[in-house]
Amino acid sequence: MVRGAEKVRFPTGGPPPTKSGMEYVNIGLEDQMEIRGYTPTTWKTTVTWICIVLTAGLLRVVFHWKPEWMLSCTHSRSSLATAVKLLLKDQYEQWFVEKVNVHRAEEVRRAIYGDNEIAVEVQSILKLLFLETQNNQSPGVIAIRALDLITITVPPVLPAAMTIGIIYAQRRLKLANIYCISPRTINLCGSINVVCFDKTGTLTEDGIDMHGVVPTENNVFQDVEPDVQQLPQCPTLWAIASCHSLSLIDGQLKGDPLDMKLFFSTEWEFIEPGPKVQGHQIPTLVRSQTSTAASAGSEHEESIVELGVLRQYVFVSSLQRMSVVAYNFRNDMFECYVKGSPEKLVTLSRPETVPADFQEVLREYAPQQGYRMLALAYKRMPDMQWDKVKNIHREDVECDLEFLGLVALENRLKPQTTPVISQLRQANIRTVMITGDNTLTALSVARHCGMILKSQKAIMVSVDATQLVPGTKAPLLRYKYVNFKDPDEHEGSELDTVASENDSTAVHVQLQDENEAYRFAVDGKTFDVIRYSYPDLLPRILVRGTVFSRMSPDQKAVVVEVLQKLGYFVGMCGDGANDCG
């Protein structure tokens, strides 16, 4: 029990703020209540009962439904130490009247633990059987009655009552256009207090719009080019046209929507299968369209670029990239084109080919409107031969790359995303985003849809592999506060650069201050480091974590499992097989 010395506010979703001078029980918890003490007053009680008699008992009926009124009419306020009855008020404005019971220590001990000796009359099984057989009961009847002891503990109408309840619940869901193919899970859904969402295709639209390409020239980023067809014939355009996993099925081009969007933006031709070159069949050929600006003859031939895709390394979530080995007919040379996350491709590219302002440009494009960012890179392979293409290892291909630039894809929020997140928050159901996308992009989407409120701070947790914690082999964790700005001329929020950094293994936020609201953002690499090197820190991160980015399917399953171990009832909402863990 705590007396509210001053007004105290609690984080969003908790109990209401306390009032000065008021006493409380379970302060700060969901069952926080105001408490007041009362002692009986003789003259109040006499007057009240006279009024009850004069109203022929009608006033007593009113007091039955309003016990707090009865208490106020027959008792006076007093301290809790001398109180005979207590008046409790919860956060839903409900009143409860309770009587104060005083017990001595010996009575309490006996009420809890009972007497020190228990007298139990134990009869042998033979005697029990003898008594039953004396009553002319057959052994079969005796066995059936023994089995009744098992079934008598379950009310006979319980299964029917639960079935009827599920049927009515299913009808109510149907009226809300919610269809459940497994009715038995309806009861479980009522216990959910955490919902995890995938981002792409779940919180955001299925369709992807091309914002533009940010190419590099002489290791310097150029202006964004919204129209891919305006790019000159260069490795950047060739990477977009060839690095994909598309294929023809019944004459229709099929594949990943992202690959489809990128390839269609080039307006190149897709030919499958391709021609034979030096006795080797080219599985896929991509060819640029005939240029109307080119004249007949040699100029027309030079305006067409053909790339024969010979080897394809599909996208793997853990690797965060895909690549192809293609034969460039124009250069008469084998080339490798790679597409993937910017953070990963930077580590695979030669440092001298990466622009110095890479991080600044990535922050400029990724968070502002929630763009999904991809990076492009390539490598010439002059020593490659036709016979060796099929046997080359992926690790030998995806290394020593030349960084080409960035591709910005706009993935808008679904119209129903923000209202759904708002409804869940009002129901005190926590929302978490688990995505394979970039951390900054995920943070921007979380801010736009309301997962991270304007009053809450976002803390990015990252790993510094170059430094170790003294005395251990664990890499150092860094915590970065992220500033969100809300300019009036823009709709939503704009993510700014990192404001401050804390180079320690503990998050120095004021946990005692209820006004301090913060949320963590963790990527997949950092999550694994925390999981294995900082197991004591993992529950704290998950309790306050809202954004988990660059997560593999296995890591998504681990997040859900750890949340369940912490006592949460977790639901997962996604659009792909990697969200079923």
RODO-2510 file (C-alpha; in nm, 4 decimals, decimal comma):
residues 581
     n   res          X          Y          Z
     1     m     0,0000     0,0000     0,0000
     2     v     0,1364     0,3397    -0,0981
     3     r     0,0183     0,6926    -0,0352
     4     g     0,0366     0,9158    -0,3430
     5     a     0,2537     1,2033    -0,2266
     6     e     0,2325     1,3670    -0,5658
     7     k     0,0710     1,3032    -0,8984
     8     v     0,2414     1,0115    -1,0811
     9     r     0,1813     0,9099    -1,4422
    10     f     0,2414     0,5632    -1,5773
    11     p     0,3399     0,4510    -1,9306
    12     t     0,0718     0,4218    -2,1960
    13     g    -0,1474     0,1181    -2,1454
    14     g    -0,0967     0,0984    -1,7658
    15     p    -0,3102     0,2147    -1,4725
    16     p    -0,4342     0,5782    -1,4509
    17     p    -0,2153     0,8414    -1,2794
    18     t    -0,2309     0,8601    -0,8998
    19     k    -0,3812     1,1529    -0,7109
    20     s    -0,2075     1,3507    -0,4384
    21     g    -0,3125     1,2579    -0,0827
    22     m    -0,4935     0,9414    -0,1921
    23     e    -0,3905     0,5954    -0,0676
    24     y    -0,3525     0,3038    -0,3093
    25     v    -0,3010    -0,0689    -0,3142
    26     n    -0,1004    -0,2464    -0,5864
    27     i     0,0278     0,0874    -0,7149
    28     g     0,1676     0,0769    -1,0682
    29     l     0,0039    -0,2595    -1,1462
    30     e    -0,2983    -0,3391    -1,3586
    31     d    -0,5128    -0,3972    -1,0428
    32     q    -0,4209    -0,0629    -0,8806
    33     m    -0,7052     0,0635    -0,6573
    34     e    -0,7847     0,3644    -0,4416
    35     i    -0,8530     0,2644    -0,0777
    36     r    -1,0455     0,4501     0,1937
    37     g    -1,1214     0,3502     0,5518
    38     y    -1,4600     0,3836     0,7297
    39     t    -1,5908     0,3306     1,0858
    40     p    -1,9599     0,2926     1,1809
    41     t    -2,1545     0,5943     1,3081
    42     t    -2,4570     0,5304     1,5326
    43     w    -2,6695     0,8303     1,4420
    44     k    -2,6072     0,7822     1,0679
    45     t    -2,7039     0,4174     1,0936
    46     t    -3,0240     0,5045     1,2884
    47     v    -3,1350     0,7700     1,0385
    48     t    -3,0586     0,5436     0,7449
    49     w    -3,2685     0,2562     0,8772
    50     i    -3,5572     0,4907     0,9588
    51     c    -3,5528     0,6011     0,5938
    52     i    -3,5456     0,2381     0,4849
    53     v    -3,8584     0,1642     0,6937
    54     l    -4,0393     0,4763     0,5677
    55     t    -3,9723     0,3753     0,2053
    56     a    -4,1016     0,0231     0,2696
    57     g    -3,7587    -0,1249     0,1979
    58     l    -3,7171     0,0462    -0,1414
    59     l    -3,4108     0,2351    -0,0213
    60     r    -3,2543    -0,0933     0,0920
    61     v    -3,2959    -0,2320    -0,2591
    62     v    -3,1118     0,0721    -0,3942
    63     f    -2,8344     0,0176    -0,1397
    64     h    -2,8089    -0,3451    -0,2525
    65     w    -2,6979    -0,2299    -0,5970
    66     k    -2,5000     0,0665    -0,4625
    67     p    -2,3135    -0,0652    -0,1562
    68     e    -2,0838     0,2386    -0,1580
    69     w    -2,3892     0,4590    -0,0916
    70     m    -2,4887     0,2398     0,2030
    71     l    -2,1379     0,2688     0,3423
    72     s    -2,1352     0,6499     0,3119
    73     c    -2,4776     0,6784     0,4804
    74     t    -2,3921     0,4575     0,7805
    75     h    -2,0153     0,5140     0,8276
    76     s    -1,7656     0,7995     0,8526
    77     r    -1,4176     0,8326     0,6984
    78     s    -1,1274     0,7189     0,9152
    79     s    -0,7667     0,6093     0,8881
    80     l    -0,6900     0,2613     0,7609
    81     a    -0,5451     0,1659     1,0997
    82     t    -0,8829     0,2114     1,2743
    83     a    -1,1109     0,1258     0,9835
    84     v    -1,3781    -0,1407     1,0142
    85     k    -1,4738    -0,1402     0,6472
    86     l    -1,2831    -0,0468     0,3315
    87     l    -1,4029     0,1236     0,0149
    88     l    -1,1991     0,0307    -0,2974
    89     k    -1,2144     0,1941    -0,6425
    90     d    -1,0421     0,0469    -0,9498
    91     q    -0,9351     0,2151    -1,2739
    92     y    -1,2736     0,1325    -1,4342
    93     e    -1,4617     0,3445    -1,1734
    94     q    -1,6025     0,0342    -1,0002
    95     w    -1,6561     0,0445    -0,6225
    96     f    -1,6048    -0,2453    -0,3807
    97     v    -1,6911    -0,2602    -0,0102
    98     e    -1,4885    -0,5022     0,2012
    99     k    -1,4927    -0,5800     0,5725
   100     v    -1,1692    -0,5649     0,7700
   101     n    -1,0910    -0,8992     0,9344
   102     v    -0,8260    -0,9093     1,2086
   103     h    -0,6628    -1,2449     1,2827
   104     r    -0,4074    -1,3441     1,5393
   105     a    -0,0846    -1,5007     1,4203
   106     e    -0,1831    -1,8431     1,5514
   107     e    -0,5199    -1,8277     1,3768
   108     v    -0,3576    -1,7257     1,0505
   109     r    -0,1086    -2,0100     1,0727
   110     r    -0,3811    -2,2614     1,1501
   111     a    -0,6061    -2,1268     0,8741
   112     i    -0,3270    -2,1638     0,6197
   113     y    -0,1521    -2,4808     0,7337
   114     g    -0,4200    -2,6478     0,9488
   115     d    -0,3539    -2,8626     1,2539
   116     n    -0,0258    -3,0396     1,3019
   117     e    -0,1889    -3,3821     1,2930
   118     i    -0,4369    -3,5240     1,0479
   119     a    -0,6497    -3,8212     1,1446
   120     v    -0,7387    -4,0347     0,8463
   121     e    -0,9155    -4,3687     0,8732
   122     v    -0,7632    -4,5964     0,6120
   123     q    -0,9569    -4,9057     0,5142
   124     s    -0,8101    -5,1905     0,3176
   125     i    -0,9193    -5,2640    -0,0362
   126     l    -1,0394    -5,6088     0,0688
   127     k    -1,2712    -5,4526     0,3285
   128     l    -1,4133    -5,2070     0,0726
   129     l    -1,4740    -5,4880    -0,1757
   130     f    -1,6331    -5,6977     0,0994
   131     l    -1,8747    -5,4143     0,1855
   132     e    -1,9714    -5,3773    -0,1793
   133     t    -2,0229    -5,7489    -0,2314
   134     q    -2,2329    -5,7553     0,0854
   135     n    -2,4701    -5,5165    -0,0903
   136     n    -2,5059    -5,7712    -0,3728
   137     q    -2,3032    -5,5552    -0,6179
   138     s    -2,1321    -5,7299    -0,9058
   139     p    -1,7621    -5,6660    -0,9799
   140     g    -1,8600    -5,4870    -1,3024
   141     v    -2,0788    -5,2369    -1,1156
   142     i    -1,8014    -5,1800    -0,8616
   143     a    -1,5544    -5,1026    -1,1427
   144     i    -1,7970    -4,8629    -1,3142
   145     r    -1,8569    -4,6734    -0,9880
   146     a    -1,4829    -4,6447    -0,9399
   147     l    -1,4538    -4,4882    -1,2844
   148     d    -1,7247    -4,2374    -1,1902
   149     l    -1,4730    -4,0751    -0,9564
   150     i    -1,2752    -3,9663    -1,2647
   151     t    -1,5670    -3,8218    -1,4629
   152     i    -1,7543    -3,6625    -1,1721
   153     t    -1,4947    -3,3842    -1,1478
   154     v    -1,5954    -3,2548    -1,4947
   155     p    -1,9459    -3,1072    -1,5247
   156     p    -2,1419    -3,2971    -1,7902
   157     v    -2,2558    -2,9768    -1,9607
   158     l    -1,9060    -2,8268    -1,9893
   159     p    -1,8245    -2,9601    -2,3405
   160     a    -2,1652    -2,8540    -2,4705
   161     a    -2,1323    -2,5092    -2,3113
   162     m    -1,7874    -2,4555    -2,4653
   163     t    -1,9117    -2,5666    -2,8082
   164     i    -2,2081    -2,3284    -2,7929
   165     g    -1,9776    -2,0453    -2,6874
   166     i    -1,7435    -2,1118    -2,9801
   167     i    -2,0396    -2,1191    -3,2238
   168     y    -2,1659    -1,7799    -3,1036
   169     a    -1,8129    -1,6387    -3,1168
   170     q    -1,7721    -1,7645    -3,4736
   171     r    -2,0982    -1,5960    -3,5760
   172     r    -1,9851    -1,2654    -3,4251
   173     l    -1,6566    -1,2918    -3,6125
   174     k    -1,8419    -1,3627    -3,9359
   175     l    -2,0433    -1,0416    -3,8949
   176     a    -1,7086    -0,8599    -3,8803
   177     n    -1,5947    -1,0366    -4,2030
   178     i    -1,3529    -1,2549    -4,0073
   179     y    -1,3596    -1,6222    -4,1041
   180     c    -1,1994    -1,8911    -3,8899
   181     i    -1,1184    -2,2295    -4,0425
   182     s    -1,0168    -2,3734    -3,7048
   183     p    -1,2874    -2,2847    -3,4487
   184     r    -1,0988    -2,4472    -3,1604
   185     t    -0,8378    -2,1700    -3,1794
   186     i    -1,0929    -1,8966    -3,1003
   187     n    -1,0535    -1,9521    -2,7258
   188     l    -0,6752    -1,9276    -2,7597
   189     c    -0,7016    -1,6016    -2,9532
   190     g    -0,8777    -1,4420    -2,6596
   191     s    -0,5593    -1,4831    -2,4521
   192     i    -0,3228    -1,3129    -2,7007
   193     n    -0,1460    -1,0076    -2,5612
   194     v     0,1345    -0,9729    -2,8194
   195     v     0,0940    -0,9724    -3,1985
   196     c     0,4027    -0,9942    -3,4219
   197     f     0,3779    -0,8605    -3,7771
   198     d     0,5853    -0,9071    -4,0876
   199     k     0,6359    -0,5805    -4,2771
   200     t     0,6477    -0,6313    -4,6519
   201     g     0,3108    -0,7502    -4,7824
   202     t     0,1534    -0,7501    -4,4360
   203     l     0,1783    -0,3978    -4,2970
   204     t     0,2641    -0,2537    -4,6392
   205     e     0,1065    -0,2971    -4,9803
   206     d     0,1745    -0,6079    -5,1860
   207     g     0,2634    -0,3968    -5,4867
   208     i     0,5965    -0,2161    -5,5025
   209     d     0,6486     0,1160    -5,6802
   210     m     0,9820     0,2097    -5,8317
   211     h     1,1112     0,5337    -5,6803
   212     g     1,4389     0,5442    -5,8680
   213     v     1,8011     0,4398    -5,9003
   214     v     2,0908     0,6179    -5,7291
   215     p     2,3913     0,5218    -5,9459
   216     t     2,7565     0,5882    -5,8709
   217     e     3,0148     0,7433    -6,0991
   218     n     3,3816     0,7636    -6,0034
   219     n     3,2828     0,6338    -5,6566
   220     v     3,0425     0,9254    -5,6028
   221     f     2,6626     0,8997    -5,5776
   222     q     2,4744     1,0756    -5,8586
   223     d     2,1239     1,2246    -5,8506
   224     v     1,8377     0,9798    -5,8278
   225     e     1,7063     0,8662    -6,1680
   226     p     1,3298     0,7887    -6,1495
   227     d     1,3189     0,6319    -6,5003
   228     v     1,5410     0,3240    -6,5333
   229     q     1,5212     0,3438    -6,9129
   230     q     1,7059     0,6756    -6,9028
   231     l     2,0155     0,5041    -6,7637
   232     p     2,2952     0,4577    -7,0171
   233     q     2,4119     0,1113    -7,1158
   234     c     2,6243     0,0387    -6,8091
   235     p     2,6708    -0,2331    -6,5433
   236     t     2,4056    -0,0686    -6,3225
   237     l     2,1363    -0,1192    -6,5882
   238     w     2,2692    -0,4657    -6,6721
   239     a     2,2513    -0,5721    -6,3064
   240     i     1,8853    -0,4671    -6,2834
   241     a     1,8002    -0,6522    -6,6076
   242     s     1,9812    -0,9797    -6,5344
   243     c     2,0013    -1,0321    -6,1561
   244     h     1,6680    -1,1994    -6,0822
   245     s     1,5034    -1,5432    -6,0566
   246     l     1,2271    -1,5003    -6,3164
   247     s     1,1181    -1,7741    -6,5540
   248     l     0,8585    -1,8349    -6,8259
   249     i     0,5627    -2,0556    -6,7308
   250     d     0,3057    -2,1202    -7,0052
   251     g     0,4319    -1,8140    -7,1862
   252     q     0,3864    -1,5902    -6,8794
   253     l     0,6776    -1,4338    -6,6929
   254     k     0,6560    -1,5449    -6,3286
   255     g     0,8637    -1,4833    -6,0200
   256     d     0,9125    -1,2655    -5,7154
   257     p     0,7109    -0,9368    -5,7349
   258     l     1,0246    -0,7383    -5,6552
   259     d     1,2164    -0,9015    -5,9408
   260     m     0,9187    -0,8481    -6,1722
   261     k     0,9012    -0,4790    -6,0895
   262     l     1,2722    -0,4229    -6,1458
   263     f     1,2855    -0,6175    -6,4738
   264     f     0,9732    -0,4558    -6,6219
   265     s     1,1171    -0,1125    -6,5437
   266     t     1,3967    -0,1832    -6,7964
   267     e     1,1567    -0,2958    -7,0750
   268     w     1,4117    -0,5558    -7,1846
   269     e     1,3196    -0,8824    -7,3592
   270     f     1,3222    -1,2116    -7,1682
   271     i     1,4071    -1,5185    -7,3787
   272     e     1,4021    -1,8715    -7,2394
   273     p     1,5845    -2,0826    -7,3412
   274     g     1,8633    -1,8808    -7,4985
   275     p     2,0879    -1,9701    -7,7918
   276     k     2,3813    -2,2096    -7,7941
   277     v     2,7284    -2,0600    -7,7780
   278     q     3,0375    -2,2744    -7,8394
   279     g     2,8259    -2,5842    -7,7838
   280     h     2,6885    -2,4617    -7,4487
   281     q     2,3178    -2,3940    -7,3986
   282     i     2,2365    -2,0567    -7,2374
   283     p     1,9367    -2,1121    -7,0052
   284     t     1,8146    -1,7509    -7,0051
   285     l     1,8854    -1,4549    -7,2309
   286     v     1,7874    -1,0941    -7,1582
   287     r     1,8149    -0,8395    -7,4390
   288     s     1,7633    -0,4669    -7,4525
   289     q     1,4900    -0,3309    -7,6782
   290     t     1,5780    -0,1902    -8,0190
   291     s     1,6664     0,1742    -7,9818
   292     t     1,4614     0,4031    -8,2080
   293     a     1,7462     0,6508    -8,1995
   294     a     1,9853     0,3988    -8,3575
   295     s     2,0271     0,3874    -8,7276
   296     a     2,0526     0,0796    -8,9409
   297     g     2,3692    -0,1207    -8,9694
   298     s     2,6433    -0,1333    -8,7121
   299     e     2,4968     0,1452    -8,4974
   300     h     2,1764    -0,0536    -8,4637
   301     e     2,3653    -0,3635    -8,3609
   302     e     2,5722    -0,1764    -8,1025
   303     s     2,2573    -0,0326    -7,9439
   304     i     2,1420    -0,3827    -7,8428
   305     v     2,2910    -0,5495    -7,5362
   306     e     2,2480    -0,9220    -7,4748
   307     l     2,3264    -1,0950    -7,1476
   308     g     2,3164    -1,4735    -7,1207
   309     v     2,2500    -1,5889    -6,7639
   310     l     2,4460    -1,9118    -6,7132
   311     r     2,4486    -1,9580    -6,3360
   312     q     2,2049    -1,8334    -6,0737
   313     y     2,2505    -1,8191    -5,6967
   314     v     1,9055    -1,7686    -5,5486
   315     f     1,8270    -1,5274    -5,2682
   316     v     1,8959    -1,6634    -4,9189
   317     s     1,7656    -1,4757    -4,6143
   318     s     2,0725    -1,5493    -4,4053
   319     l     2,3027    -1,4223    -4,6846
   320     q     2,0791    -1,1224    -4,7681
   321     r     2,1668    -1,1354    -5,1383
   322     m     2,1354    -1,3164    -5,4708
   323     s     2,3669    -1,3216    -5,7727
   324     v     2,3999    -1,4427    -6,1303
   325     v     2,6905    -1,5229    -6,3606
   326     a     2,6175    -1,3901    -6,7099
   327     y     2,7969    -1,3769    -7,0417
   328     n     2,8041    -1,0258    -7,1863
   329     f     2,7946    -1,0554    -7,5668
   330     r     2,8945    -0,6909    -7,6067
   331     n     3,2124    -0,7239    -7,3971
   332     d     3,2687    -1,0904    -7,4842
   333     m     3,3300    -1,1523    -7,1134
   334     f     3,1784    -1,3297    -6,8153
   335     e     3,0432    -1,0973    -6,5451
   336     c     2,8854    -1,1460    -6,2026
   337     y     2,5932    -0,9273    -6,0937
   338     v     2,4836    -0,9165    -5,7274
   339     k     2,1727    -0,7666    -5,5673
   340     g     2,0996    -0,7522    -5,1938
   341     s     2,0908    -0,5498    -4,8752
   342     p     2,3133    -0,2403    -4,8770
   343     e     2,4847    -0,3341    -4,5501
   344     k     2,5829    -0,6771    -4,6814
   345     l     2,7002    -0,5705    -5,0273
   346     v     2,9213    -0,2993    -4,8786
   347     t     3,1160    -0,5676    -4,6924
   348     l     3,1567    -0,7701    -5,0158
   349     s     3,2671    -0,4733    -5,2289
   350     r     3,6136    -0,3309    -5,2580
   351     p     3,6373    -0,0340    -5,0158
   352     e     3,7706     0,2016    -5,2843
   353     t     3,4508     0,1509    -5,4900
   354     v     3,2112     0,2447    -5,2074
   355     p     3,1265     0,6183    -5,1874
   356     a     3,2468     0,7908    -4,8701
   357     d     2,8955     0,9223    -4,7961
   358     f     2,7308     0,5793    -4,8237
   359     q     2,5720     0,5858    -4,4745
   360     e     2,4424     0,9416    -4,5173
   361     v     2,2806     0,8663    -4,8531
   362     l     2,1277     0,5439    -4,7187
   363     r     1,9743     0,7321    -4,4246
   364     e     1,8485     1,0002    -4,6628
   365     y     1,6543     0,7607    -4,8853
   366     a     1,5631     0,4690    -4,6561
   367     p     1,3742     0,6277    -4,3663
   368     q     1,2016     0,9332    -4,5119
   369     q     0,9072     0,7558    -4,6750
   370     g     0,9835     0,4013    -4,5685
   371     y     1,1633     0,3112    -4,8934
   372     r     1,2941    -0,0392    -4,9329
   373     m     1,6599    -0,0071    -5,0320
   374     l     1,8602    -0,2515    -5,2450
   375     a     2,2233    -0,2319    -5,3460
   376     l     2,3816    -0,3408    -5,6756
   377     a     2,7361    -0,4630    -5,7411
   378     y     2,9224    -0,6517    -6,0118
   379     k     3,2571    -0,8070    -6,1010
   380     r     3,4273    -0,8836    -6,4281
   381     m     3,5596    -1,2374    -6,4667
   382     p     3,8114    -1,2296    -6,7548
   383     d     3,9681    -1,5637    -6,6616
   384     m     3,6376    -1,7514    -6,6510
   385     q     3,5782    -2,0227    -6,9111
   386     w     3,2600    -2,1899    -7,0310
   387     d     3,3451    -2,5262    -6,8764
   388     k     3,4118    -2,3768    -6,5311
   389     v     3,0906    -2,1778    -6,4946
   390     k     2,8825    -2,4698    -6,3689
   391     n     3,1370    -2,5710    -6,1049
   392     i     3,2294    -2,2348    -5,9571
   393     h     3,1410    -2,1841    -5,5899
   394     r     2,9259    -1,8995    -5,4685
   395     e     3,1929    -1,7725    -5,2274
   396     d     3,4349    -1,7337    -5,5181
   397     v     3,1831    -1,5302    -5,7160
   398     e     3,0460    -1,2937    -5,4508
   399     c     3,3712    -1,1272    -5,3467
   400     d     3,5893    -0,8321    -5,4512
   401     l     3,2869    -0,6642    -5,6078
   402     e     3,2552    -0,3179    -5,7547
   403     f     2,9765    -0,1173    -5,5897
   404     l     2,7301     0,0189    -5,8493
   405     g     2,4604     0,2063    -5,6554
   406     l     2,1249     0,1851    -5,4760
   407     v     1,7686     0,1123    -5,5839
   408     a     1,4825     0,2762    -5,3892
   409     l     1,1455     0,0986    -5,3906
   410     e     0,8386     0,2571    -5,2388
   411     n     0,6285     0,0208    -5,0283
   412     r     0,3272     0,2131    -4,8933
   413     l     0,1325     0,1219    -4,5815
   414     k    -0,1971    -0,0573    -4,6330
   415     p    -0,4988     0,1659    -4,5537
   416     q    -0,6128    -0,0674    -4,2752
   417     t    -0,2705    -0,0983    -4,1068
   418     t    -0,2782     0,2120    -3,8880
   419     p    -0,6402     0,1604    -3,7651
   420     v    -0,5653    -0,2031    -3,6758
   421     i    -0,2503    -0,1092    -3,4824
   422     s    -0,4510     0,1607    -3,3018
   423     q    -0,7238    -0,0886    -3,2068
   424     l    -0,4688    -0,3345    -3,0710
   425     r    -0,3005    -0,0610    -2,8668
   426     q    -0,6362     0,0468    -2,7204
   427     a    -0,6976    -0,3171    -2,6229
   428     n    -0,3593    -0,3230    -2,4423
   429     i    -0,2247    -0,5724    -2,6970
   430     r     0,1398    -0,5087    -2,7746
   431     t     0,2533    -0,4977    -3,1377
   432     v     0,5959    -0,6069    -3,2672
   433     m     0,7466    -0,5915    -3,6166
   434     i     0,9731    -0,8789    -3,7309
   435     t     1,1017    -0,8199    -4,0818
   436     g     1,3890    -0,8998    -4,3099
   437     d     1,4131    -0,5406    -4,4295
   438     n     1,6525    -0,2605    -4,3341
   439     t     1,6422    -0,1305    -3,9754
   440     l     1,5929     0,2338    -4,0716
   441     t     1,3126     0,1479    -4,3137
   442     a     1,1419    -0,0691    -4,0514
   443     l     1,1699     0,2099    -3,7923
   444     s     1,0085     0,4562    -4,0312
   445     v     0,7192     0,2178    -4,1020
   446     a     0,6771     0,1491    -3,7280
   447     r     0,6527     0,5230    -3,6618
   448     h     0,4087     0,5829    -3,9467
   449     c     0,1682     0,3041    -3,8458
   450     g     0,1763     0,3867    -3,4729
   451     m     0,3805     0,0988    -3,3345
   452     i     0,6217     0,3595    -3,1970
   453     l     0,4314     0,6610    -3,0663
   454     k     0,5510     1,0179    -3,0973
   455     s     0,6028     1,0265    -2,7199
   456     q     0,8328     0,7234    -2,7304
   457     k     1,2049     0,7151    -2,8006
   458     a     1,3624     0,4619    -3,0354
   459     i     1,6963     0,3034    -2,9443
   460     m     1,8936     0,1167    -3,2120
   461     v     2,1030    -0,1670    -3,0695
   462     s     2,4019    -0,2700    -3,2813
   463     v     2,7206    -0,4761    -3,2478
   464     d     3,0715    -0,3344    -3,2649
   465     a     3,2727    -0,6384    -3,3747
   466     t     3,5980    -0,4403    -3,3571
   467     q     3,5800    -0,4075    -2,9773
   468     l     3,5337    -0,6669    -2,7053
   469     v     3,4041    -0,6258    -2,3523
   470     p     3,7077    -0,6234    -2,1186
   471     g     3,7687    -0,9665    -1,9684
   472     t     3,5319    -1,1465    -2,2088
   473     k     3,5131    -1,2540    -2,5714
   474     a     3,1753    -1,0858    -2,6206
   475     p     3,1623    -0,8027    -2,8781
   476     l     3,0628    -0,4595    -2,7550
   477     l     2,7032    -0,3470    -2,7876
   478     r     2,6254     0,0096    -2,8896
   479     y     2,3004     0,1935    -2,8237
   480     k     2,1970     0,4815    -3,0454
   481     y     1,9065     0,7155    -2,9776
   482     v     1,7113     0,7975    -3,2926
   483     n     1,5464     1,1353    -3,3416
   484     f     1,2090     1,1551    -3,5155
   485     k     1,1073     1,4919    -3,6534
   486     d     0,7539     1,5915    -3,7544
   487     p     0,7783     1,8756    -4,0056
   488     d     0,4445     2,0423    -4,0736
   489     e     0,4891     2,0309    -4,4479
   490     h     0,5243     1,6499    -4,4488
   491     e     0,2682     1,3860    -4,3691
   492     g     0,3785     1,1458    -4,1001
   493     s     0,7264     1,1358    -3,9512
   494     e     1,0743     1,1773    -4,0867
   495     l     1,3641     0,9828    -3,9435
   496     d     1,6693     1,1966    -3,8784
   497     t     2,0269     1,0909    -3,8109
   498     v     2,1513     0,9399    -3,4869
   499     a     2,1559     1,1936    -3,2041
   500     s     2,3746     1,0317    -2,9387
   501     e     2,5589     0,7083    -2,8677
   502     n     2,6247     0,5056    -2,5550
   503     d     2,9269     0,2736    -2,5723
   504     s     2,8466     0,0407    -2,2837
   505     t     2,6774    -0,2932    -2,2333
   506     a     2,3855    -0,1452    -2,0409
   507     v     2,1103     0,0855    -2,1594
   508     h     2,1266     0,3938    -1,9388
   509     v     1,7631     0,5001    -1,9425
   510     q     1,5749     0,6089    -1,6342
   511     l     1,3576     0,3075    -1,5631
   512     q     1,2285     0,4698    -1,2450
   513     d     1,0777     0,7566    -1,4414
   514     e     0,7368     0,6453    -1,5631
   515     n     0,7350     0,9256    -1,8220
   516     e     1,0374     0,7674    -1,9935
   517     a     0,8911     0,5606    -2,2796
   518     y     1,1345     0,3908    -2,5152
   519     r     1,1437     0,1063    -2,7662
   520     f     1,4351    -0,1022    -2,8950
   521     a     1,5210    -0,1796    -3,2581
   522     v     1,7485    -0,4816    -3,3125
   523     d     1,8813    -0,6411    -3,6311
   524     g     1,9413    -1,0139    -3,6854
   525     k     2,3165    -1,0029    -3,6318
   526     t     2,2808    -0,8151    -3,3021
   527     f     1,9996    -1,0487    -3,1939
   528     d     2,2271    -1,3531    -3,2259
   529     v     2,5057    -1,1798    -3,0319
   530     i     2,2669    -1,0887    -2,7496
   531     r     2,1192    -1,4384    -2,7525
   532     y     2,4519    -1,6176    -2,7090
   533     s     2,6784    -1,3588    -2,5419
   534     y     2,4261    -1,1640    -2,3301
   535     p     2,1505    -1,4149    -2,2350
   536     d     2,0534    -1,2099    -1,9280
   537     l     1,9944    -0,9058    -2,1486
   538     l     1,7728    -1,0855    -2,4008
   539     p     1,4481    -1,0765    -2,1930
   540     r     1,4905    -0,7032    -2,1297
   541     i     1,5404    -0,6350    -2,4990
   542     l     1,2363    -0,8431    -2,5968
   543     v     1,0095    -0,6821    -2,3361
   544     r     1,0838    -0,3363    -2,4797
   545     g     1,1634    -0,4415    -2,8389
   546     t     0,9326    -0,3228    -3,1158
   547     v     1,1389    -0,3564    -3,4356
   548     f     1,3410    -0,6686    -3,5221
   549     s     1,4988    -0,6190    -3,8656
   550     r     1,7133    -0,8300    -4,0994
   551     m     1,5710    -1,1405    -3,9320
   552     s     1,5936    -1,4844    -4,0914
   553     p     1,2955    -1,7257    -4,0716
   554     d     1,4644    -1,9177    -3,7891
   555     q     1,5264    -1,5969    -3,5956
   556     k     1,1604    -1,5000    -3,6350
   557     a     1,0629    -1,8293    -3,4725
   558     v     1,3136    -1,7749    -3,1902
   559     v     1,1681    -1,4305    -3,1122
   560     v     0,8189    -1,5801    -3,0803
   561     e     0,9425    -1,8690    -2,8653
   562     v     1,1348    -1,6430    -2,6247
   563     l     0,8336    -1,4127    -2,5894
   564     q     0,6227    -1,7173    -2,5011
   565     k     0,8786    -1,8221    -2,2388
   566     l     0,8472    -1,4743    -2,0862
   567     g     0,4763    -1,5400    -2,0289
   568     y     0,3288    -1,3708    -2,3357
   569     f     0,0553    -1,5221    -2,5517
   570     v     0,1874    -1,4489    -2,8998
   571     g     0,0184    -1,4324    -3,2385
   572     m     0,2148    -1,4067    -3,5664
   573     c     0,0733    -1,2332    -3,8738
   574     g     0,2568    -1,2675    -4,2059
   575     d     0,2090    -1,3326    -4,5753
   576     g     0,4886    -1,5816    -4,6484
   577     a     0,6124    -1,9262    -4,5563
   578     n     0,9004    -1,7665    -4,3632
   579     d     0,6413    -1,6239    -4,1207
   580     c     0,4977    -1,9637    -4,0221
   581     g     0,7669    -2,0493    -3,7650
***
